[in-house]
Amino acid sequence: MAAGMRHAKRPVSALLAGPYGHPYHPMLVTIPVGAWVISLGFDVASHVAHRPGFLASGSEWLIGAGLIGAIVAGIAGFLDLAGIPAGTRAFRTACTHMFINVTLIFAYGANFAWRYHGYARGAPVGGNKIALSLACVAALAISGYLGGKLTYRYGVRVAAEASQADGFVAASTRATQGTRSAAACHVTATESLPTARTSQADRRRRQRRPPRRAR
């Protein structure tokens, strides 16, 4: 169990999934989450604004931007999933999390196509489209909850506590430790100087001694 947990904290690919202690997936998911939530806000605002057309158009392109961000974030998230041991609770939670996210990508893809082909210039967003976006945001909240559980409950791609402890050492303490280490090295080097000098003097005396004559 401990080995599997340690493996889930390490990146499968530091280049694609992010280095140890700094995964890319949690950073990238802010793009689709932000875009899709604001898109829903634009949908609702299009029914109260005097010029709803720009809000409806903006909502449509926010959905498109969120789709691109979700695909990129999904690639990094899949790599993190590959590092979780199969058959564990963390793995089942991660699979559910991934299933919801893939479903959302298809749902928002359909939502974007529906709006793009049925766009009515200057009109507010239709009620059916708003209902679809509302259902998607609700599913997005559930997915976010599961993602938080993977991170904060199971510690997937979270640095070990030994690494975390380094961030809670006071800067003054670290500087003092560095000074002490430097002083210890200086003392060790100073103590070794007489020994080195004595060895050099002995070698010189041996070289100056005349060779013994054979009797």
MDTraj code that builds the backbone (N, CA, C; nanometers):
import mdtraj as md
import numpy as np

residues = "MET ALA ALA GLY MET ARG HIS ALA LYS ARG PRO VAL SER ALA LEU LEU ALA GLY PRO TYR GLY HIS PRO TYR HIS PRO MET LEU VAL THR ILE PRO VAL GLY ALA TRP VAL ILE SER LEU GLY PHE ASP VAL ALA SER HIS VAL ALA HIS ARG PRO GLY PHE LEU ALA SER GLY SER GLU TRP LEU ILE GLY ALA GLY LEU ILE GLY ALA ILE VAL ALA GLY ILE ALA GLY PHE LEU ASP LEU ALA GLY ILE PRO ALA GLY THR ARG ALA PHE ARG THR ALA CYS THR HIS MET PHE ILE ASN VAL THR LEU ILE PHE ALA TYR GLY ALA ASN PHE ALA TRP ARG TYR HIS GLY TYR ALA ARG GLY ALA PRO VAL GLY GLY ASN LYS ILE ALA LEU SER LEU ALA CYS VAL ALA ALA LEU ALA ILE SER GLY TYR LEU GLY GLY LYS LEU THR TYR ARG TYR GLY VAL ARG VAL ALA ALA GLU ALA SER GLN ALA ASP GLY PHE VAL ALA ALA SER THR ARG ALA THR GLN GLY THR ARG SER ALA ALA ALA CYS HIS VAL THR ALA THR GLU SER LEU PRO THR ALA ARG THR SER GLN ALA ASP ARG ARG ARG ARG GLN ARG ARG PRO PRO ARG ARG ALA ARG".split()
xyz = np.array([
    [0.0831, -0.1208, 0.0000],
    [0.0000, 0.0000, 0.0000],
    [0.0867, 0.1259, 0.0000],
    [0.1918, 0.1267, 0.0864],
    [0.2788, 0.2435, 0.0939],
    [0.3513, 0.2662, -0.0378],
    [0.3927, 0.1567, -0.1020],
    [0.4623, 0.1694, -0.2308],
    [0.3699, 0.2281, -0.3364],
    [0.2428, 0.1834, -0.3390],
    [0.1472, 0.2367, -0.4353],
    [0.1188, 0.3834, -0.4122],
    [0.1126, 0.4240, -0.2851],
    [0.0878, 0.5643, -0.2535],
    [0.2057, 0.6509, -0.2970],
    [0.3271, 0.6019, -0.2733],
    [0.4453, 0.6767, -0.3165],
    [0.4490, 0.6878, -0.4685],
    [0.4063, 0.5811, -0.5359],
    [0.4069, 0.5825, -0.6829],
    [0.3060, 0.6831, -0.7365],
    [0.1914, 0.6975, -0.6694],
    [0.0887, 0.7920, -0.7136],
    [0.1308, 0.9364, -0.6932],
    [0.2305, 0.9609, -0.6103],
    [0.2792, 1.0967, -0.5874],
    [0.3804, 1.1396, -0.6923],
    [0.4371, 1.0422, -0.7625],
    [0.5393, 1.0705, -0.8621],
    [0.4776, 1.0838, -1.0012],
    [0.5295, 1.1724, -1.0866],
    [0.4751, 1.1867, -1.2222],
    [0.5145, 1.0715, -1.3120],
    [0.4211, 1.0291, -1.3963],
    [0.4541, 0.9301, -1.4983],
    [0.5488, 0.9912, -1.6010],
    [0.5230, 1.1175, -1.6338],
    [0.6104, 1.1928, -1.7235],
    [0.6193, 1.3351, -1.6705],
    [0.7360, 1.3750, -1.6212],
    [0.7525, 1.5102, -1.5674],
    [0.7320, 1.6156, -1.6757],
    [0.7625, 1.5817, -1.8002],
    [0.7473, 1.6769, -1.9096],
    [0.6015, 1.7030, -1.9412],
    [0.5191, 1.5975, -1.9432],
    [0.3793, 1.6107, -1.9843],
    [0.2834, 1.6289, -1.8670],
    [0.3143, 1.5696, -1.7526],
    [0.2237, 1.5759, -1.6378],
    [0.2688, 1.6720, -1.5301],
    [0.3914, 1.7237, -1.5405],
    [0.4423, 1.8171, -1.4411],
    [0.5415, 1.7520, -1.3481],
    [0.6377, 1.8295, -1.2954],
    [0.7402, 1.7729, -1.2070],
    [0.6827, 1.7314, -1.0724],
    [0.7637, 1.6625, -0.9946],
    [0.7223, 1.6160, -0.8613],
    [0.6824, 1.7353, -0.7748],
    [0.5632, 1.7256, -0.7150],
    [0.5140, 1.8320, -0.6290],
    [0.4486, 1.9477, -0.7015],
    [0.4449, 1.9444, -0.8352],
    [0.3827, 2.0545, -0.9105],
    [0.3168, 2.0003, -1.0365],
    [0.2062, 1.9248, -1.0211],
    [0.1391, 1.8669, -1.1385],
    [0.0696, 1.9731, -1.2231],
    [0.0570, 1.9449, -1.3521],
    [-0.0058, 2.0392, -1.4440],
    [-0.1586, 2.0339, -1.4402],
    [-0.2159, 1.9161, -1.4110],
    [-0.3607, 1.8995, -1.4214],
    [-0.4395, 1.9992, -1.3352],
    [-0.4098, 2.0147, -1.2051],
    [-0.4874, 2.1114, -1.1262],
    [-0.4760, 2.2542, -1.1774],
    [-0.3632, 2.2870, -1.2389],
    [-0.3461, 2.4214, -1.2938],
    [-0.4278, 2.4394, -1.4212],
    [-0.4295, 2.3364, -1.5061],
    [-0.4972, 2.3471, -1.6352],
    [-0.6492, 2.3431, -1.6243],
    [-0.7012, 2.2745, -1.5222],
    [-0.8471, 2.2631, -1.5127],
    [-0.9135, 2.3965, -1.4824],
    [-0.8367, 2.4938, -1.4364],
    [-0.8973, 2.6256, -1.4102],
    [-0.9488, 2.6902, -1.5386],
    [-0.8916, 2.6506, -1.6535],
    [-0.9355, 2.7097, -1.7810],
    [-1.0778, 2.6665, -1.8158],
    [-1.1077, 2.5350, -1.8264],
    [-1.2462, 2.4977, -1.8582],
    [-1.3444, 2.5334, -1.7471],
    [-1.3042, 2.5174, -1.6208],
    [-1.3968, 2.5492, -1.5112],
    [-1.4362, 2.6961, -1.5161],
    [-1.3368, 2.7835, -1.5276],
    [-1.3668, 2.9264, -1.5331],
    [-1.4479, 2.9642, -1.6552],
    [-1.4097, 2.9110, -1.7720],
    [-1.4794, 2.9462, -1.8962],
    [-1.6243, 2.8992, -1.8946],
    [-1.6477, 2.7779, -1.8478],
    [-1.7842, 2.7232, -1.8517],
    [-1.8750, 2.7863, -1.7461],
    [-1.8211, 2.8177, -1.6315],
    [-1.9040, 2.8828, -1.5288],
    [-1.9405, 3.0252, -1.5735],
    [-1.8444, 3.0975, -1.6292],
    [-1.8744, 3.2327, -1.6779],
    [-1.9706, 3.2265, -1.7963],
    [-1.9579, 3.1217, -1.8771],
    [-2.0505, 3.1050, -1.9893],
    [-2.1947, 3.0959, -1.9406],
    [-2.2166, 3.0211, -1.8340],
    [-2.3513, 3.0121, -1.7781],
    [-2.3980, 3.1479, -1.7263],
    [-2.3063, 3.2223, -1.6655],
    [-2.3422, 3.3564, -1.6207],
    [-2.3813, 3.4467, -1.7352],
    [-2.3116, 3.4359, -1.8492],
    [-2.3471, 3.5141, -1.9683],
    [-2.4842, 3.4727, -2.0214],
    [-2.5144, 3.3411, -2.0132],
    [-2.6453, 3.2936, -2.0594],
    [-2.7581, 3.3614, -1.9817],
    [-2.7431, 3.3613, -1.8508],
    [-2.8466, 3.4216, -1.7661],
    [-2.8525, 3.5728, -1.7876],
    [-2.7349, 3.6353, -1.7976],
    [-2.7308, 3.7813, -1.8140],
    [-2.7893, 3.8248, -1.9480],
    [-2.7889, 3.7370, -2.0480],
    [-2.8442, 3.7746, -2.1786],
    [-2.9945, 3.8005, -2.1731],
    [-3.0605, 3.7548, -2.0669],
    [-3.2054, 3.7767, -2.0543],
    [-3.2385, 3.9046, -1.9780],
    [-3.1382, 3.9705, -1.9247],
    [-3.1652, 4.0952, -1.8515],
    [-3.0927, 4.2138, -1.9138],
    [-3.0010, 4.1874, -2.0054],
    [-2.9257, 4.2960, -2.0686],
    [-3.0062, 4.3591, -2.1817],
    [-2.9795, 4.4893, -2.2075],
    [-3.0496, 4.5586, -2.3155],
    [-3.0003, 4.5106, -2.4520],
    [-2.8722, 4.4692, -2.4585],
    [-2.8171, 4.4166, -2.5835],
    [-2.7641, 4.2750, -2.5558],
    [-2.8498, 4.1756, -2.5649],
    [-2.8110, 4.0402, -2.5259],
    [-2.7218, 3.9683, -2.6263],
    [-2.7104, 4.0215, -2.7478],
    [-2.6378, 3.9514, -2.8527],
    [-2.4916, 3.9252, -2.8187],
    [-2.4227, 4.0263, -2.7639],
    [-2.2799, 4.0073, -2.7377],
    [-2.2585, 3.9090, -2.6233],
    [-2.3542, 3.9006, -2.5303],
    [-2.3435, 3.8030, -2.4223],
    [-2.3648, 3.6610, -2.4751],
    [-2.4614, 3.6450, -2.5639],
    [-2.4858, 3.5129, -2.6226],
    [-2.3658, 3.4675, -2.7046],
    [-2.3070, 3.5598, -2.7819],
    [-2.1903, 3.5260, -2.8616],
    [-2.0701, 3.4962, -2.7715],
    [-2.0534, 3.5764, -2.6681],
    [-1.9432, 3.5536, -2.5753],
    [-1.9548, 3.4202, -2.5034],
    [-2.0768, 3.3824, -2.4661],
    [-2.0990, 3.2542, -2.4002],
    [-2.0608, 3.1384, -2.4913],
    [-2.0954, 3.1509, -2.6183],
    [-2.0637, 3.0452, -2.7146],
    [-1.9126, 3.0235, -2.7259],
    [-1.8376, 3.1322, -2.7356],
    [-1.6928, 3.1186, -2.7532],
    [-1.6225, 3.0834, -2.6230],
    [-1.6809, 3.1159, -2.5102],
    [-1.6272, 3.0682, -2.3832],
    [-1.6393, 2.9167, -2.3727],
    [-1.7493, 2.8634, -2.4246],
    [-1.7648, 2.7177, -2.4268],
    [-1.6566, 2.6552, -2.5143],
    [-1.6292, 2.7168, -2.6296],
    [-1.5252, 2.6654, -2.7177],
    [-1.3876, 2.6710, -2.6532],
    [-1.3568, 2.7820, -2.5859],
    [-1.2274, 2.7936, -2.5182],
    [-1.2155, 2.6908, -2.4064],
    [-1.3266, 2.6684, -2.3350],
    [-1.3254, 2.5679, -2.2292],
    [-1.3021, 2.4278, -2.2817],
    [-1.3551, 2.3998, -2.4006],
    [-1.3336, 2.2680, -2.4607],
    [-1.1851, 2.2431, -2.4890],
    [-1.1175, 2.3430, -2.5432],
    [-0.9748, 2.3278, -2.5716],
    [-0.8964, 2.3056, -2.4424],
    [-0.9285, 2.3872, -2.3402],
    [-0.8609, 2.3722, -2.2114],
    [-0.8895, 2.2381, -2.1465],
    [-1.0122, 2.1873, -2.1612],
    [-1.0486, 2.0593, -2.1006],
    [-0.9732, 1.9433, -2.1648],
    [-0.9530, 1.9492, -2.2950],
    [-0.8796, 1.8420, -2.3635],
    [-0.7337, 1.8394, -2.3178],
    [-0.6725, 1.9574, -2.3083],
    [-0.5326, 1.9640, -2.2634],
    [-0.5207, 1.9177, -2.1185],
    [-0.6128, 1.9643, -2.0333],
    [-0.6108, 1.9228, -1.8929],
    [-0.6370, 1.7737, -1.8791],
    [-0.7228, 1.7194, -1.9676],
    [-0.7541, 1.5767, -1.9618],
    [-0.6336, 1.4893, -1.9929],
    [-0.5465, 1.5352, -2.0818],
    [-0.4260, 1.4580, -2.1142],
    [-0.3363, 1.4475, -1.9914],
    [-0.3151, 1.5610, -1.9238],
    [-0.2324, 1.5591, -1.8024],
    [-0.2986, 1.4767, -1.6929],
    [-0.4311, 1.4857, -1.6820],
    [-0.5028, 1.4087, -1.5806],
    [-0.4966, 1.2592, -1.6071],
    [-0.5013, 1.2194, -1.7333],
    [-0.4920, 1.0767, -1.7663],
    [-0.3553, 1.0207, -1.7268],
    [-0.2507, 1.0992, -1.7444],
    [-0.1175, 1.0554, -1.7030],
    [-0.1097, 1.0385, -1.5509],
    [-0.1767, 1.1270, -1.4779],
    [-0.1807, 1.1113, -1.3324],
    [-0.2580, 0.9857, -1.2934],
    [-0.3651, 0.9561, -1.3666],
    [-0.4435, 0.8351, -1.3413],
    [-0.3585, 0.7103, -1.3617],
    [-0.2697, 0.7142, -1.4609],
    [-0.1860, 0.5973, -1.4915],
    [-0.0919, 0.5631, -1.3765],
    [-0.0661, 0.6577, -1.2877],
    [0.0235, 0.6325, -1.1759],
    [-0.0451, 0.5796, -1.0516],
    [-0.1782, 0.5684, -1.0532],
    [-0.2533, 0.5208, -0.9366],
    [-0.2712, 0.3693, -0.9470],
    [-0.2400, 0.2945, -0.8434],
    [-0.2551, 0.1486, -0.8499],
    [-0.4003, 0.1072, -0.8741],
    [-0.4224, 0.0157, -0.9668],
    [-0.5576, -0.0317, -0.9996],
    [-0.6172, -0.1084, -0.8822],
    [-0.7506, -0.1004, -0.8701],
    [-0.8206, -0.1734, -0.7655],
    [-0.8307, -0.1004, -0.6343],
    [-0.7704, 0.0179, -0.6231],
    [-0.7756, 0.0949, -0.4984],
    [-0.8925, 0.1931, -0.5021],
    [-0.9271, 0.2470, -0.3859],
    [-1.0335, 0.3474, -0.3792],
    [-0.9953, 0.4722, -0.4579],
    [-0.8680, 0.5084, -0.4494],
    [-0.8219, 0.6251, -0.5243],
    [-0.8394, 0.6031, -0.6746],
    [-0.8118, 0.4815, -0.7209],
    [-0.8257, 0.4518, -0.8639],
    [-0.9718, 0.4592, -0.9067],
    [-1.0624, 0.4041, -0.8258],
    [-1.2060, 0.4097, -0.8603],
    [-1.2552, 0.5543, -0.8617],
    [-1.2104, 0.6323, -0.7640],
    [-1.2494, 0.7739, -0.7610],
    [-1.1963, 0.8467, -0.8830],
    [-1.0723, 0.8169, -0.9210],
    [-1.0123, 0.8819, -1.0376],
    [-1.0850, 0.8425, -1.1661],
    [-1.1270, 0.7165, -1.1765],
    [-1.2010, 0.6729, -1.2960],
    [-1.3362, 0.7424, -1.3064],
    [-1.4061, 0.7569, -1.1934],
    [-1.5335, 0.8296, -1.1938],
    [-1.5124, 0.9747, -1.2322],
    [-1.4080, 1.0338, -1.1770],
    [-1.3713, 1.1719, -1.2090],
    [-1.3453, 1.1870, -1.3588],
    [-1.2716, 1.0936, -1.4166],
    [-1.2397, 1.0985, -1.5590],
    [-1.3656, 1.0774, -1.6438],
    [-1.4529, 0.9847, -1.6026],
    [-1.5745, 0.9581, -1.6795],
    [-1.6629, 1.0830, -1.6870],
    [-1.6773, 1.1516, -1.5754],
    [-1.7586, 1.2736, -1.5749],
    [-1.6964, 1.3788, -1.6654],
    [-1.5633, 1.3931, -1.6603],
    [-1.4967, 1.4950, -1.7410],
    [-1.5078, 1.4653, -1.8908],
    [-1.4943, 1.3385, -1.9282],
    [-1.5086, 1.3026, -2.0699],
    [-1.6518, 1.3285, -2.1160],
    [-1.7492, 1.2945, -2.0306],
    [-1.8899, 1.3218, -2.0636],
    [-1.9134, 1.4706, -2.0824],
    [-1.8504, 1.5521, -1.9980],
    [-1.8652, 1.6972, -2.0085],
    [-1.8056, 1.7496, -2.1389],
    [-1.6958, 1.6921, -2.1815],
    [-1.6356, 1.7362, -2.3081],
    [-1.7320, 1.7123, -2.4241],
    [-1.7953, 1.5954, -2.4272],
    [-1.8923, 1.5667, -2.5338],
    [-2.0172, 1.6543, -2.5203],
    [-2.0621, 1.6759, -2.3956],
    [-2.1821, 1.7578, -2.3742],
    [-2.1586, 1.9023, -2.4155],
    [-2.0447, 1.9565, -2.3777],
    [-2.0166, 2.0950, -2.4160],
    [-1.9841, 2.1057, -2.5650],
    [-1.9295, 1.9992, -2.6229],
    [-1.9093, 1.9994, -2.7674],
    [-2.0417, 2.0079, -2.8418],
    [-2.1402, 1.9301, -2.7937],
    [-2.2738, 1.9359, -2.8531],
    [-2.3387, 2.0713, -2.8291],
    [-2.3158, 2.1271, -2.7102],
    [-2.3712, 2.2581, -2.6761],
    [-2.3145, 2.3659, -2.7683],
    [-2.1846, 2.3592, -2.7932],
    [-2.1222, 2.4576, -2.8817],
    [-2.1764, 2.4454, -3.0245],
    [-2.1861, 2.3212, -3.0747],
    [-2.2375, 2.3012, -3.2103],
    [-2.3822, 2.3478, -3.2221],
    [-2.4624, 2.3221, -3.1181],
    [-2.6027, 2.3646, -3.1166],
    [-2.6125, 2.5153, -3.1253],
    [-2.5316, 2.5848, -3.0504],
    [-2.5353, 2.7310, -3.0501],
    [-2.4791, 2.7873, -3.1812],
    [-2.3716, 2.7235, -3.2312],
    [-2.3061, 2.7756, -3.3509],
    [-2.3990, 2.7677, -3.4717],
    [-2.4714, 2.6563, -3.4857],
    [-2.5588, 2.6379, -3.6022],
    [-2.6968, 2.7013, -3.5826],
    [-2.7342, 2.7280, -3.4591],
    [-2.8653, 2.7873, -3.4349],
    [-2.8569, 2.9268, -3.3781],
    [-2.7453, 2.9972, -3.4075],
    [-2.7242, 3.1300, -3.3503],
    [-2.8231, 3.2303, -3.4085],
    [-2.8902, 3.3003, -3.3178],
    [-2.9832, 3.4062, -3.3589],
    [-2.9217, 3.5393, -3.3195],
    [-2.8802, 3.6167, -3.4174],
    [-2.8093, 3.7408, -3.3903],
    [-2.8954, 3.8378, -3.3086],
    [-2.8394, 3.8850, -3.1983],
    [-2.9066, 3.9844, -3.1156],
    [-3.0063, 3.9279, -3.0172],
    [-3.0286, 3.7955, -3.0176],
    [-3.1281, 3.7355, -2.9288],
    [-3.0599, 3.6745, -2.8066],
    [-3.1325, 3.6669, -2.6941],
    [-3.0763, 3.6012, -2.5758],
    [-3.0634, 3.4504, -2.5967],
    [-2.9899, 3.3868, -2.5104],
    [-2.9699, 3.2420, -2.5193],
    [-3.1003, 3.1715, -2.4843],
    [-3.1347, 3.0677, -2.5623],
    [-3.2582, 2.9945, -2.5405],
    [-3.2596, 2.9176, -2.4079],
    [-3.3787, 2.8929, -2.3583],
    [-3.3936, 2.8240, -2.2298],
    [-3.3385, 2.6828, -2.2301],
    [-3.3525, 2.6110, -2.3415],
    [-3.3005, 2.4744, -2.3490],
    [-3.1477, 2.4717, -2.3407],
    [-3.0854, 2.5689, -2.4048],
    [-2.9397, 2.5766, -2.3993],
    [-2.8928, 2.6102, -2.2581],
    [-2.9653, 2.6964, -2.1912],
    [-2.9296, 2.7315, -2.0529],
    [-2.9459, 2.6097, -1.9624],
    [-3.0515, 2.5324, -1.9834],
    [-3.0739, 2.4120, -1.9019],
    [-2.9598, 2.3124, -1.9207],
    [-2.9133, 2.2972, -2.0460],
    [-2.8011, 2.2072, -2.0710],
    [-2.6744, 2.2562, -2.0014],
    [-2.6480, 2.3862, -2.0099],
    [-2.5303, 2.4420, -1.9441],
    [-2.5397, 2.4287, -1.7924],
    [-2.6596, 2.4458, -1.7382],
    [-2.6785, 2.4334, -1.5939],
    [-2.6508, 2.2906, -1.5474],
    [-2.6993, 2.1930, -1.6244],
    [-2.6720, 2.0523, -1.5905],
    [-2.5233, 2.0223, -1.6000],
    [-2.4565, 2.0794, -1.6986],
    [-2.3129, 2.0573, -1.7152],
    [-2.2343, 2.1176, -1.5993],
    [-2.2723, 2.2356, -1.5550],
    [-2.2026, 2.2993, -1.4425],
    [-2.2231, 2.2192, -1.3139],
    [-2.3437, 2.1622, -1.2973],
    [-2.3676, 2.0767, -1.1796],
    [-2.2770, 1.9539, -1.1830],
    [-2.2645, 1.8924, -1.3015],
    [-2.1732, 1.7777, -1.3148],
    [-2.0287, 1.8203, -1.2952],
    [-1.9968, 1.9408, -1.3378],
    [-1.8618, 1.9937, -1.3202],
    [-1.8291, 2.0099, -1.1714],
    [-1.9270, 2.0508, -1.0929],
    [-1.9062, 2.0650, -0.9482],
    [-1.8794, 1.9294, -0.8835],
    [-1.9520, 1.8263, -0.9267],
    [-1.9294, 1.6908, -0.8730],
    [-1.7897, 1.6423, -0.9105],
    [-1.7507, 1.6669, -1.0350],
    [-1.6173, 1.6273, -1.0790],
    [-1.5097, 1.7001, -0.9993],
    [-1.5319, 1.8274, -0.9734],
    [-1.4362, 1.9039, -0.8939],
    [-1.4243, 1.8515, -0.7522],
    [-1.5373, 1.8094, -0.6954],
    [-1.5344, 1.7497, -0.5608],
    [-1.4499, 1.6224, -0.5590],
    [-1.4669, 1.5385, -0.6610],
    [-1.3891, 1.4149, -0.6682],
    [-1.2408, 1.4443, -0.6911],
    [-1.2127, 1.5458, -0.7716],
    [-1.0732, 1.5846, -0.7918],
    [-1.0091, 1.6335, -0.6628],
    [-1.0852, 1.7102, -0.5839],
    [-1.0341, 1.7538, -0.4548],
    [-1.0119, 1.6378, -0.3598],
    [-1.0992, 1.5378, -0.3669],
    [-1.0824, 1.4190, -0.2828],
    [-0.9550, 1.3440, -0.3201],
    [-0.9276, 1.3332, -0.4491],
    [-0.8050, 1.2666, -0.4925],
    [-0.6812, 1.3391, -0.4399],
    [-0.6875, 1.4707, -0.4373],
    [-0.5713, 1.5490, -0.3952],
    [-0.5578, 1.5550, -0.2446],
    [-0.6645, 1.5960, -0.1763],
    [-0.6547, 1.6264, -0.0333],
    [-0.6873, 1.5080, 0.0575],
    [-0.7567, 1.4085, 0.0043],
    [-0.7871, 1.2894, 0.0858],
    [-0.6864, 1.1774, 0.0587],
    [-0.6568, 1.1532, -0.0691],
    [-0.5686, 1.0434, -0.1051],
    [-0.4270, 1.0893, -0.1406],
    [-0.4063, 1.2186, -0.1569],
    [-0.2714, 1.2709, -0.1805],
    [-0.2112, 1.2377, -0.3146],
    [-0.2957, 1.2189, -0.4167],
    [-0.2443, 1.1890, -0.5502],
    [-0.1692, 1.3107, -0.6044],
    [-0.0472, 1.2892, -0.6494],
    [0.0428, 1.3918, -0.7029],
    [0.0737, 1.5022, -0.6024],
    [0.0608, 1.4716, -0.4739],
    [0.0985, 1.5651, -0.3680],
    [0.2318, 1.5200, -0.3107],
    [0.3235, 1.6123, -0.2889],
    [0.4551, 1.5774, -0.2362],
    [0.4427, 1.5136, -0.0984],
    [0.5365, 1.4261, -0.0651],
    [0.5367, 1.3595, 0.0645],
    [0.5543, 1.4615, 0.1769],
    [0.5118, 1.4233, 0.2984],
    [0.5179, 1.5156, 0.4111],
    [0.6612, 1.5587, 0.4419],
    [0.7560, 1.4730, 0.4158],
    [0.8958, 1.5112, 0.4383],
    [0.9349, 1.6285, 0.3487],
    [0.8848, 1.6279, 0.2258],
    [0.9119, 1.7391, 0.1338],
    [0.8323, 1.8630, 0.1733],
    [0.7098, 1.8436, 0.2211],
    [0.6271, 1.9567, 0.2622],
    [0.6866, 2.0277, 0.3828],
    [0.7501, 1.9516, 0.4724],
    [0.8041, 2.0102, 0.5956],
    [0.9096, 2.1152, 0.5663],
    [0.9764, 2.1027, 0.4519],
    [1.0805, 2.1993, 0.4167],
    [1.0234, 2.3396, 0.3996],
    [0.8962, 2.3496, 0.3617],
    [0.8344, 2.4798, 0.3428],
    [0.7959, 2.5490, 0.4717],
    [0.8024, 2.4777, 0.5848],
    [0.7631, 2.5355, 0.7127],
    [0.8830, 2.5625, 0.8038],
    [1.0035, 2.5552, 0.7464],
    [1.1234, 2.5917, 0.8206],
    [1.1456, 2.7406, 0.8034],
    [1.1634, 2.8132, 0.9139],
    [1.1823, 2.9576, 0.9076],
    [1.3089, 2.9901, 0.8298],
    [1.3021, 3.0994, 0.7550],
    [1.4182, 3.1382, 0.6741],
    [1.5391, 3.1668, 0.7620],
    [1.5161, 3.2262, 0.8798],
    [1.6274, 3.2563, 0.9707],
    [1.6924, 3.1276, 1.0204],
    [1.6090, 3.0262, 1.0483],
    [1.6636, 2.8981, 1.0934],
    [1.7475, 2.8344, 0.9854],
    [1.6990, 2.8416, 0.8611],
    [1.7737, 2.7823, 0.7502],
    [1.9067, 2.8544, 0.7306],
    [1.9042, 2.9893, 0.7458],
    [2.0280, 3.0654, 0.7308],
    [2.1272, 3.0307, 0.8411],
    [2.0740, 3.0117, 0.9658],
    [2.1614, 2.9750, 1.0765],
    [2.2248, 2.8390, 1.0544],
    [2.1445, 2.7439, 1.0051],
    [2.1971, 2.6108, 0.9762],
    [2.3046, 2.6164, 0.8688],
    [2.2822, 2.7023, 0.7682],
    [2.3831, 2.7165, 0.6641],
    [2.5119, 2.7756, 0.7168],
    [2.4989, 2.8739, 0.8076],
    [2.6176, 2.9349, 0.8670],
    [2.6948, 2.8346, 0.9510],
    [2.6195, 2.7542, 1.0280],
    [2.6849, 2.6528, 1.1109],
    [2.7572, 2.5492, 1.0256],
    [2.6946, 2.5098, 0.9150],
    [2.7589, 2.4114, 0.8269],
    [2.8868, 2.4683, 0.7672],
    [2.8817, 2.5957, 0.7273],
    [3.0006, 2.6589, 0.6708],
    [3.1110, 2.6706, 0.7748],
    [3.0724, 2.7050, 0.8994],
    [3.1714, 2.7168, 1.0062],
    [3.2350, 2.5817, 1.0369],
    [3.1520, 2.4766, 1.0365],
    [3.2054, 2.3427, 1.0634],
    [3.3035, 2.3011, 0.9556],
    [3.2723, 2.3328, 0.8318],
    [3.3639, 2.2997, 0.7224],
    [3.4949, 2.3768, 0.7359],
    [3.4839, 2.5031, 0.7797],
    [3.6042, 2.5850, 0.7968],
    [3.6920, 2.5296, 0.9077],
    [3.6302, 2.4875, 1.0194],
    [3.7061, 2.4315, 1.1306],
    [3.7748, 2.3019, 1.0877],
    [3.7029, 2.2185, 1.0152],
    [3.7609, 2.0925, 0.9684],
    [3.8790, 2.1169, 0.8770],
    [3.8641, 2.2145, 0.7887],
    [3.9737, 2.2463, 0.6969],
    [4.0932, 2.3035, 0.7722],
    [4.0663, 2.3873, 0.8732],
    [4.1753, 2.4467, 0.9518],
    [4.2503, 2.3412, 1.0304],
    [4.1737, 2.2463, 1.0888],
    [4.2381, 2.1406, 1.1659],
    [4.3238, 2.0500, 1.0793],
    [4.2883, 2.0361, 0.9539],
    [4.3639, 1.9483, 0.8659],
    [4.4905, 2.0122, 0.8131],
    [4.5028, 2.1482, 0.8271],
    [4.6199, 2.2170, 0.7749],
    [4.7500, 2.1758, 0.8448],
    [4.7575, 2.1740, 0.9813],
    [4.8831, 2.1322, 1.0455],
    [4.9262, 1.9930, 1.0037],
    [4.8283, 1.9016, 0.9916],
    [4.8619, 1.7652, 0.9504],
    [4.9227, 1.7636, 0.8113],
    [4.8648, 1.8422, 0.7219],
    [4.9172, 1.8489, 0.5857],
    [5.0574, 1.9088, 0.5848],
    [5.0769, 2.0149, 0.6673],
    [5.2082, 2.0786, 0.6715],
    [5.3130, 1.9834, 0.7295],
    [5.2756, 1.9077, 0.8360],
    [5.3686, 1.8119, 0.8962],
    [5.4091, 1.7047, 0.7958],
    [5.3123, 1.6577, 0.7177],
    [5.3420, 1.5560, 0.6174],
    [5.4384, 1.6092, 0.5124],
    [5.4188, 1.7338, 0.4722],
    [5.5087, 1.7930, 0.3736],
    [5.6497, 1.8077, 0.4298],
    [5.6632, 1.8473, 0.5584],
    [5.7954, 1.8628, 0.6211],
    [5.8662, 1.7290, 0.6315],
    [5.7922, 1.6231, 0.6666],
    [5.8519, 1.4901, 0.6752],
    [5.9061, 1.4450, 0.5409],
    [5.8284, 1.4705, 0.4347],
    [5.8742, 1.4307, 0.3026],
    [6.0018, 1.5050, 0.2632],
    [6.0096, 1.6337, 0.2995],
    [6.1297, 1.7110, 0.2665],
    [6.2531, 1.6588, 0.3417],
    [6.2361, 1.6229, 0.4702],
    [6.3483, 1.5715, 0.5494],
    [6.3988, 1.4395, 0.4921],
    [6.3046, 1.3570, 0.4484],
    [6.3476, 1.2299, 0.3906],
    [6.4272, 1.2506, 0.2629],
    [6.3825, 1.3492, 0.1843],
    [6.4534, 1.3764, 0.0598],
    [6.5940, 1.4305, 0.0845],
    [6.6150, 1.5072, 0.1938],
    [6.7448, 1.5664, 0.2229],
    [6.8431, 1.4670, 0.2853],
    [6.7955, 1.3598, 0.3457],
    [6.8845, 1.2631, 0.4084],
    [6.9738, 1.1974, 0.3030],
    [7.1044, 1.1869, 0.3330],
    [7.1943, 1.1181, 0.2361],
    [7.1668, 0.9705, 0.2358],
    [7.1795, 0.9068, 0.1284],
    [7.1548, 0.7619, 0.1217],
    [7.2584, 0.6848, 0.2047],
    [7.2165, 0.5809, 0.2683],
    [7.3067, 0.4978, 0.3497],
    [7.3987, 0.4149, 0.2582],
    [7.5279, 0.4118, 0.3016],
    [7.6252, 0.3345, 0.2202],
    [7.6211, 0.1892, 0.2650],
    [7.6307, 0.1054, 0.1712],
    [7.6309, -0.0380, 0.2028],
    [7.7653, -0.0763, 0.2594],
    [7.7732, -0.1556, 0.3673],
    [7.8967, -0.1991, 0.4305],
    [7.9522, -0.3226, 0.3610],
])
top = md.Topology()
chain = top.add_chain()
for i, resn in enumerate(residues, 1):
    res = top.add_residue(resn, chain, resSeq=i)
    for name in ("N", "CA", "C"):
        top.add_atom(name, md.element.get_by_symbol(name[0]), res)
traj = md.Trajectory(xyz[None], top)
